[in-house]
Amino acid sequence: MSAVLETAVLWGVGVGPGDPELLTLKAARVLRESPVVAFFAKRGCVGNARTIADPHLHGDQEELRFDYPFTVEVPATDAGYRSEMSGFYDICAGRIAEHLVSGRSVAVLCEGDPFFYGSFMYLHDRLAGRFSTRAIAGITGMSGCWAAADLPMTHGDDILSVLPGTLEAAVLARKLAEADAAVIMKVGRNLPKIRRALDRVGLLDRSVYVERGTMAAERIEPLAARDPDKPAPYFSMVLVPGRRGAR
Ligand SMILES: C[S@@+](CC[C@H](N)C(=O)[O-])C[C@H]1O[C@@H](n2cnc3c(N)ncnc32)[C@H](O)[C@@H]1O
């Protein structure tokens, strides 16, 4: 590897779940020092990670904004989904590589933690062999949410299951029945199905719904008390705490 490639670093910067105070000192430093800042966003939106990082950026940095071709409109099971997203990530990686080849480090903003269901991993897959890559751990959305909900989640030997709400109802119910504690992510339009699965395995009364946890528009309520017909946004999750742990 040439000296130029060794000095330029691809950073995956975890910016935490939303509250600007939940971003690490290391993330703040790297954001300040990076000549190029990249981020993914839904078309027409500022971008959640970009919003969180805003106080740490300054006008002298070049910004690479990557608009997802689609977000939740096209299900991941759709025939064209994989190839379209793969082509999109190829283009993003190519644009980032141009900077890295020129010796400019690139900080990719990642909501929560970069290696926990983050789009950064698709860039890492494509670039890690050619360039220096570093991830900065971030506070995950789920830990932000359970702290915001004041909800102790796992005691002793409890097993925590992290489940995507996109799972088929029967699979979701089976996995929930096996779990001590659970976090259900990617809620959005899957909420009615998630609610039914929780009800089926007797966990609805223990479940807490958290919307935009730690952000300004945070909402937290028992899932059972929430209007089942009310739509849930992308940034929402359901927490099922484990056994009450008093010894
Ligand atoms: C693609 S995953 C990204 C996870 C992120 N990298 C992390 O470390 O938490 C997006 C999902 O995480 C959950 N999520 C992340 N942050 C959240 C927050 N602040 N409030 C509620 N849900 C959140 C939602 O379920 C959302 O659909």
The ligand as an SDF file (V2000), in Angstrom:
LIG
                    3D

 27 29  0  0  0  0  0  0  0  0999 V2000
  -30.7400    0.6480    9.9990 C   0  0  0  0  0  0  0  0  0  0  0  0
  -30.9900    0.5750   11.7390 S   0  0  0  0  0  0  0  0  0  0  0  0
  -29.6190    1.5400   12.2830 C   0  0  0  0  0  0  0  0  0  0  0  0
  -29.1810    1.1770   13.6770 C   0  0  0  0  0  0  0  0  0  0  0  0
  -28.0580    2.0820   14.2140 C   0  0  0  0  0  0  0  0  0  0  0  0
  -26.8280    1.8750   13.4890 N   0  0  0  0  0  0  0  0  0  0  0  0
  -27.8280    1.8370   15.6980 C   0  0  0  0  0  0  0  0  0  0  0  0
  -26.6750    1.6470   16.1140 O   0  0  0  0  0  0  0  0  0  0  0  0
  -28.8030    1.8860   16.4490 O   0  0  0  0  0  0  0  0  0  0  0  0
  -32.3430    1.6780   11.9250 C   0  0  0  0  0  0  0  0  0  0  0  0
  -33.3430    1.2300   12.9970 C   0  0  0  0  0  0  0  0  0  0  0  0
  -32.7840    1.4560   14.2710 O   0  0  0  0  0  0  0  0  0  0  0  0
  -33.7910    1.8470   15.1770 C   0  0  0  0  0  0  0  0  0  0  0  0
  -33.3800    3.1290   15.7970 N   0  0  0  0  0  0  0  0  0  0  0  0
  -32.1480    3.6510   15.7210 C   0  0  0  0  0  0  0  0  0  0  0  0
  -32.0740    4.7840   16.4460 N   0  0  0  0  0  0  0  0  0  0  0  0
  -33.2820    4.9740   17.0030 C   0  0  0  0  0  0  0  0  0  0  0  0
  -33.8190    5.9700   17.8810 C   0  0  0  0  0  0  0  0  0  0  0  0
  -33.0850    7.0030   18.2900 N   0  0  0  0  0  0  0  0  0  0  0  0
  -35.1110    5.8530   18.2740 N   0  0  0  0  0  0  0  0  0  0  0  0
  -35.8570    4.8070   17.8490 C   0  0  0  0  0  0  0  0  0  0  0  0
  -35.4120    3.8520   17.0240 N   0  0  0  0  0  0  0  0  0  0  0  0
  -34.1320    3.9160   16.6040 C   0  0  0  0  0  0  0  0  0  0  0  0
  -35.1030    1.9320   14.4230 C   0  0  0  0  0  0  0  0  0  0  0  0
  -35.8130    0.7460   14.6760 O   0  0  0  0  0  0  0  0  0  0  0  0
  -34.6380    2.0110   12.9760 C   0  0  0  0  0  0  0  0  0  0  0  0
  -35.5980    1.4380   12.1040 O   0  0  0  0  0  0  0  0  0  0  0  0
  1  2  1  0
  2  3  1  0
  2 10  1  0
  3  4  1  0
  4  5  1  0
  5  6  1  0
  5  7  1  0
  7  8  2  0
  7  9  1  0
 10 11  1  0
 11 12  1  0
 11 26  1  0
 12 13  1  0
 13 14  1  0
 13 24  1  0
 14 15  1  0
 14 23  1  0
 15 16  2  0
 16 17  1  0
 17 18  1  0
 17 23  2  0
 18 19  1  0
 18 20  2  0
 20 21  1  0
 21 22  2  0
 22 23  1  0
 24 25  1  0
 24 26  1  0
 26 27  1  0
M  CHG  2   2   1   9  -1
M  END
$$$$
